[in-house]
């Protein structure tokens, strides 16, 4: 048996009671919790919060199929996305494996079970979960400037920054998915700057250029190619030779032009409009969109083969409402910046302005925050921007429910501490006063949750 006071929890979702007993015996170093159907699996997930789950796809009421198993997988990952789920099935193993991995499963094994092989997979899953958990603990609460200019204290955004840093040096196409105003171009520039590529960063907004002009903007044209083409002109793809082409709002590229873009991505050569010469171009592609490209593919509005060429790495960018504490950090940054540029008498935000910034849902994300702060700095009469200067009604953004009461309490504590530290500009005494607790109590909470003071 493990000597750990709190053994690692392994959830086994399996309707075969004999196999349940076998796995319990095989994994004596873990606290093995068994469930036989989706309802009991979710109940155990909430109660025990296991780091690793082994999941048989053939669950009742459909033990001969996989639909119930896949539904259980989806619910587990929705409730606890960091769980390492190891999926098992004897039904169409290859197809099931591909689908499970695509949904977010950690690994797959084919039945009948080989205990030794599965044991290695489980041990590796626990090891990876521990590494990721430690990284999250180190990141949580660490307000910092990342990727050169991005200001954040939110674990969600720190995770995005770490992903960008890892993929930047790899020669792969990156797709950035996020709502308008979340900073997609800033992240695209970070990919380029950290890639080591010597060429230029060339952005183009595919939604802002008329369809009949977009091809010429991208591929260029030769003299006489059309009326008004009095000289040859190179396109954005060639401008990004040796560098990075950023296709913003890539979902707005018309279908005929998608075909030509796909050919470039496959062959890495282009032809200008009206030209006959092929031109080799070494250009990295980073693209972004707020649209649901999978829905567009289903509606035949976007080519599936082009999507997979552009989406070798997909990065999902959280909205500002999902980044606890960041609205205050960014608001302070923008007040300082616009105060220097537009109204030197403004020196900060009043308490009611800070409360309003925290409460507002920010549907327009960082861009809306920047614009609203800029206007408020211009309109402010005193030394502090007030809630009245910001001119919006407060609204607390909705949050996803926690997996259980212990998790909910921890999430609330972490959020409150981050917000207090942001408002107190990382001053422990000031944050403790805002929270209504003593300095030692705040230190204990910071230590308990492994936050950075």
N, C-alpha and C positions, 0 to 999 in steps of 0.2 A: 504493500500500500504506500501511497505517496505520503511523505512526511509534512507536506504543506498543510497549514491549518485550514486553508480553504482550497480543497482540490479543484482542479479544472472541471468545468461542467460540460459534458458531452450529451447532447440530445439525440436519441435514436428514434427516428420516426419509421416504424416498421410494424405491419399488422401480423406477422408471423411470430407467435409467442416463443416458439423454439429458437428462432434466430435472435430474438430479444435476449433470451437467457444466455445464448452463446456469446453475444457481444458484451453483455454485462460481465461475464467471466473473463473474456479476453482483455477488457479494458479496466482492470482492477485498479490502475493508477489514476483513474478519473472518477468523478461522480457521474455515473451514467443514469440518465433519466430517459424513460421510454414512453412513447406515445404511439397509438395505433391508428389514428385518423387525424384529419385536419384540425378539428375542434380541440382535441386533446393536445395536439402539437402546439397550437397557438397559445393555449392555456399554459403549457410548460414553458414556452418561450417568454411569456410575460413574467412568470414566477421566478424562473432561474436565470434568464438572460445568458444562455450558453454562448460561448465563443464559437463553437463548432457544432454543426448538425449533420448527421447522416440521414438522408431522406430517400426512402423507397418510393418511386413514382407510382407503383401499383397499389393505391390505397382504396379502402372502401369509401363510398359504395361502388367503386369501379375498379376492383382489384386486378382485372384483366386488361385495363387500359392505362393511360397516363394523364388524362385530363385533371383528375383530382390531385395527383402529385404535383403537376405544374401549377395548379391554383394554390397549393400549399407553399410551394417555392416562392411564388410571387408575393404572397401575404407575409411570409417570413422576412423577405428582403425589404418589403415596404415598411414593416414595423422596426426592423433592426438591420439596416443596410450593411453594417460592418460584419455581420455573421458570415462565417465560412461554411457554406452549405455544400456537402459532398453528396451527389445524387447517384442513385442506383436504379437500374432497370434491366429487365430481360426482354423488354418489348421494343423492337426496332432500335437497338442500342445506339447505333451510329447517329441516326436522326435525332433521337432523344438527347444524346450527349451534346450535339451541336446546338439544339434549341435551349438546353439548360444553361450551357456556358454563355450563350447570347443573352439570356435573361439575367445573368449575374452570378450563377453558381460558381463555386471555387474549383471543383473538380468532379469527375464522373468515374464510376466503376461499374462493370458489367456483372450481373449475377450469373451463376452462383458465386457467393462471396468467398474470396481468399482472405482469411483473417490477417495474415502477415502483410499482404500487399495493402489492404485497407488500413492496417495499423500505421504503416509508413505515411500514407496520405493524411491520416488524422493527425499524426505528430507534426507533420510539416505545416498543416493548416493552423494548429495551435501556435506554432513558432511564428508564423507570419502574422497572425492576429496580435501576438504580444508585441512584435516590432511596430506594427501600425498603431497599436494602442499607446505605446510609449511616445511615438512621434506626435500623436494627438495631444497627449498630456504636455509635451514640451511646447507645442504650438499654442495651446489654449491660453488666451489672455495676453499673449505677447504682441502688444501694439507695436507696429514697425512699418517702415517703408520697405516694400519688397519690389523686385523687378525694376529697380532704379527709381520709380516714381509712384508706385501704387501704395496708398496708405490703407492699412487694414489691421484690425485686431481679431477678426472673425476666423475661427478655424476653417470654415467653409471656403473662404477666399485664400487663406494660407495654403490650403490643399491645392487649389487651382494654381497658385503661384509655383508650388513645388512641381506640379505636373508640367507647367510651361518650361521650367528650368531643365527638367529631365528630357523633354522631347525636342528642345530647341536645337541641340547639336546633331540630332538624327535627321537624315535626309528623307523626311516623310511629310506628306500633306497633312495639314492640321485644320480641323473644322471647329469653329467656336460657336456654340449655341447659347443664346441668352436673349432676354428681352431688350428692347431699345433702351439705351442709356446705361447699360451695365458695364461698359468699358471694353467692348470687343476690339476696337482699333488699338487701344492702349496695349492690350495683351498681344495683339498681332505684331505690334512694333517690338514688344519684348521678345517674342519668338525670333524676330530678325536680328535684333541687337545681340542676343545671346547665341546665335547660330554660328558666328564666325564668318559669315558670308560677307565678301568685300563689296558687292554691288549695292545698288540703291534699294530702299524700301519704297515700293510704288503702290499706293492705294487707289482703288477705283470703286465708286459706289454704283453698283449695277442697276439700282432702282432709280437713280437720279438722271440717267442718260436715256434719251429716247431710243426705242428698239432699233430704228433704222440707222442710228449712229453708233450703237454700242459695238458692233463688229469692227468698224473702222478705229474706234478708240482702243480696242484690245489688240487687233492684229496689224493696224497700220494700213497704208495704201500707197500705190504707185501713182506717179503723175499721169493724169488722163483716165484714171480708173472710173471716174464718174464726173458729172458736171460740177465744176468748182474745184476739182483736184488739180491745181495748177503746179503743184510740186509733190514730190514723194514725202511721206511722213511715217515715222516709225510709231508703232503702237505701244501700249503699256507693257505688253509681254516682253517686247524687246528692250524697253527702258529698264526692266528689272533683270537684265542679263547679269548673271553672277550674284543676284540679290534675291529679293522676295516680292512677289506680287500678292497684294491683299485684295481679294474679291469680296467686298462688303455687300450684303444682301444678295448672295449668290442665287437665292431662290427666284429672283426676278429675271434671270437670264432666260430669254425665249428659247423654245425647243430647237429651232433650226440652228441657233448659235451654240447650243449645248453640244450638238454633234461635232462641230468644229473644235470646240474646247476639249472634248474627249479625245479627238485625234491628236491634238497637241500633247495632252497628258500621256498618251500611249507612246507616241513616237518622238516627242521632244523636238519637233520641227514645226515651223509655221510657214504660211505663204501670205504675203500682204495682198490686200484686195487689188485685183488687176495685175498681180505679179505671177510669174511662172517659176521663180527660183525658190527652192526650199531653204529656209534659214534655221540652222540649229540654235537653240536657245537653252541655256542652263538657268532656269528660273524656278525657285521654290514657290509653291502655292500655299497660301493661308487664306481660308475663306470664313465667312461668318453669315449668320442669318438668324432672324427671330421666328421664322416660319417653321411649320412642321413638315419637314421634307419627306418623311415617310408617308404622310397623308397625301402630299403632292405626287409622290410616286404612285400611290394607289389610284389617284385620279388622273394618271398619265400626264401630269403637268411638269414632272421632273424625271429625268432618265435615271434608272436604278444603277446602270453601269457607271454613269458619271458620279453618282453619289459615292459609290465605293472607291472611286479614284480620289475623290476629294476628302473622304472621311477616313483616312488611314488611322488618324488619331482624332477622337472627338472629345472636346472639353466643354462641359456644361458650366455656365457661369451663373451663380446665384444672384437673385435680385437683392437690392439693398435692404428690403424688409426681412430677408433671410440672414442678414449679416449683423448679428446683435452687437451693438456698440459702435459700429462703423459710421452710422449717420452722425453721431456727435463728433467723432474724430475728424471726419471730413468737413463738417460744418465749421469746426475751429480752424482747420487748414484754409478753407475758402475765405473765412472772415479775415484772417491774417493777410492772405494774398490780396484780396480786393480792397482791404483797408489801406494797404500800401499804395495800391494803384489808383483807387477812386475816391477814398474818403479817409484821410489820415487821422481824423478825430475818433474813428471807430476802433476800439481796442479789444472787443470780445463780445460774448453772448450773455444776456441776462439769464437768471435762473428760469424764468417763465419761457424764454426762447429755447433753452436747452430741453425743458420738459416737452415743448411743442415738437421739437425736432425728433425726440425719442418716440413720441406718440404717433406721429404721422406715418401713413403707410407707404409713401414715396412710390406711387405708381409709375412715375417717370424715371425712377432710379437715380443714379449719381448725376446724370445730366440735369434732371429737375432740381436736385439739391443745389448744384452749382449755380444754376440760373436764379433760383429763389434767394440764395444767399447774396448773390451779386446785386440783385434788385434791392434787397433789404439794407445792404451796406450803403447803397446810394441814397435810399430814402431815410435812413436813420438820422435822428436829430441829436442824440446824445452820444456818449462814449460806448454804450452797449447796444447791440441789436436786440430788440425786444420781440416778443411773440406777435405784437401788433404789426411790427415791421415785416415779419414773415408772411402775415396775411393769409393764414389757412386755418381751417378747423382741425382739431386734433382727432386722430383715429388710430387706435392700436391695431397693428397688423395681426392677422390670425396666425396661430402657430399650430403645427401638427401635434396631436396628443402624444404624451410620453407613453412609453411601453408599460410602466407601472408607477405606483406612487413614489417609490424610492428614486426612480429615474426623474420623475417630474420635479421632486424636491431639489435634486442635484442640478437639473437644467435651470430651475428658477434661481437657485443660489449663484450659479456661475454667471447667469445673465445679469443679475443684480450687481454682482461684484464688478463685472466688466464695465457696466454702465457707470457705476459709482467711481471707479478708477478713471474712466474717461472724463467724467465731469470734474473730478478733482485733479486732473492732469497728473495722474499716477502718484499723488501724495497720499500716503497711507492714513495719516491723521484726518485729512479732509474726507477721504472715502469712508472711513469708519464713522465719521460724524454724519455723513449723508445716509449711511445705512442704519444709523441709530444703535451702533454696537461699539464696544471698546476696541482699542488697537490690538490687544492680545487676541481677542476673539477673531478679528479680521485676519491676523497672522495665522491663527489656527485653521481658518477656513481656506486660506490661500495654500497652506501646507497640505490640508486634507485633499483638496481638489487639484493639487500640483499646478497651481497657477503661478505665473511669474509676477513677483512683486515689483 
